[in-house]
């Protein structure tokens, strides 16, 4: 295999990797505990209200979707990346794309689903949906949402 970068593979800085704050597998039974842990980490990292409450609500919506629509469980990774608090939630469900997220508040445009995704995308400073990675056990969707701490 030919390396397209003659200088060799790019090194990833510690800043780009971020500092892991919380990593948990979860089920419906663990969602209340997960909310508390995310809130504690967000407070410790300096995310102030009302942004902290909005972030926790958005994370809870995505985790709840993983439980409800993707086999009853998921995995959460919360990191500090630069001046952002980033949460990545992955599951083993069928996956989806950002195209399913309504543009308008669900209910106003006739849509009855997608309110949690809509809210999370609205709250986040950075939001992305990707396919899960084979070999990780979480091959469905990976939703990443981040908020700036400053």
C-alpha positions in Angstrom: 0.0 0.0 0.0 1.4 3.4 -0.9 1.2 6.2 1.7 -0.3 9.3 0.0 1.6 11.5 2.4 5.3 11.3 1.7 6.1 12.8 5.1 4.5 9.7 6.7 1.3 9.3 8.7 0.0 12.4 10.4 0.5 12.4 14.1 -2.6 13.2 16.2 -1.9 15.7 19.0 -3.2 15.1 22.5 -5.4 18.2 22.1 -7.1 16.6 19.1 -7.6 13.3 21.0 -9.1 15.2 23.9 -9.2 14.3 27.5 -11.6 11.5 28.4 -14.0 12.5 31.1 -16.5 9.7 31.0 -17.0 6.4 29.1 -20.0 4.2 29.8 -22.1 1.5 28.2 -25.8 2.2 29.0 -29.3 0.8 28.9 -32.7 2.3 29.7 -32.2 1.5 33.4 -28.9 3.4 33.5 -30.1 6.6 31.7 -30.9 8.5 35.0 -27.4 7.8 36.3 -25.8 8.7 33.0 -27.6 12.1 33.0 -26.1 12.8 36.5 -22.6 11.7 35.5 -22.7 13.9 32.3 -24.0 16.9 34.4 -21.2 16.4 37.0 -18.5 16.2 34.3 -19.9 19.3 32.5 -20.0 21.3 35.8 -16.4 20.2 36.7 -15.2 21.3 33.2 -16.8 24.8 33.7 -19.9 24.5 31.5 -22.3 27.0 33.1 -26.0 27.1 33.2 -28.2 27.3 31.2 -25.9 25.7 28.6 -25.1 22.8 31.0 -28.8 21.9 31.3 -29.3 22.2 27.5 -26.2 20.0 26.9 -27.4 17.4 29.4 -30.9 17.4 27.8 -29.4 16.9 24.3 -27.2 14.1 25.4 -30.2 12.4 27.2 -32.3 12.7 24.0 -29.6 11.0 21.9 -29.0 8.3 24.5 -32.7 7.7 24.8 -33.0 7.3 21.1 -30.2 4.7 21.1 -32.1 2.7 23.8 -35.5 3.1 22.0 -34.6 2.6 18.4 -31.3 0.7 18.4 -31.5 -2.4 20.4 -31.8 -1.1 24.0 -28.2 0.0 24.7 -25.4 2.2 23.6 -22.0 3.6 24.5 -21.2 7.2 25.6 -17.8 8.9 25.4 -17.5 12.3 26.9 -14.3 14.2 26.3 -12.8 17.7 26.6 -11.4 18.6 23.2 -9.8 22.1 23.3 -12.4 24.5 24.4 -15.3 22.1 23.7 -17.1 19.5 25.7 -17.8 16.7 23.2 -20.1 13.7 23.6 -20.1 10.8 21.3 -23.0 8.3 21.5 -22.8 5.1 19.5 -25.2 2.2 19.1 -25.7 -1.1 17.3 -29.0 -0.2 15.6 -29.8 0.1 11.9 -28.2 3.6 11.7 -29.5 6.8 10.2 -28.3 10.0 8.6 -28.8 13.6 9.4 -31.3 13.8 6.5 -34.0 12.3 8.8 -33.7 15.2 11.3 -36.6 17.6 10.6 -35.6 21.2 9.6 -38.5 22.7 11.6 -39.7 21.8 15.1 -41.4 18.4 14.7 -45.1 19.0 15.0 -45.0 22.3 13.2 -44.2 20.7 9.8 -46.4 17.6 10.3 -43.5 15.4 11.5 -44.2 13.4 14.6 -40.7 12.0 15.1 -37.3 13.4 15.4 -37.9 16.0 18.1 -34.9 14.8 20.3 -32.5 14.8 17.3 -33.8 18.3 16.2 -33.3 19.6 19.7 -29.8 18.1 20.1 -28.7 19.6 16.7 -30.2 23.0 17.8 -28.4 23.0 21.1 -25.0 21.8 19.9 -22.3 24.1 18.6 -21.1 21.1 16.6 -23.3 18.1 15.6 -22.7 15.1 13.3 -24.1 11.7 12.5 -21.9 9.0 11.1 -22.0 5.2 10.6 -20.6 3.1 13.3 -17.3 1.4 13.0 -17.1 -2.4 12.3 -15.3 -4.4 14.9 -16.4 -2.1 17.8 -19.7 -3.8 18.5 -21.4 -0.5 17.8 -22.1 -0.6 14.1 -25.3 1.5 13.9 -25.1 5.3 14.3 -22.5 7.5 16.0 -23.9 10.9 17.0 -21.4 13.5 18.1 -22.4 16.7 19.7 -20.2 19.4 21.3 -20.6 22.7 23.0 -18.1 25.4 23.6 -17.0 25.9 27.2 -16.3 29.6 26.7 
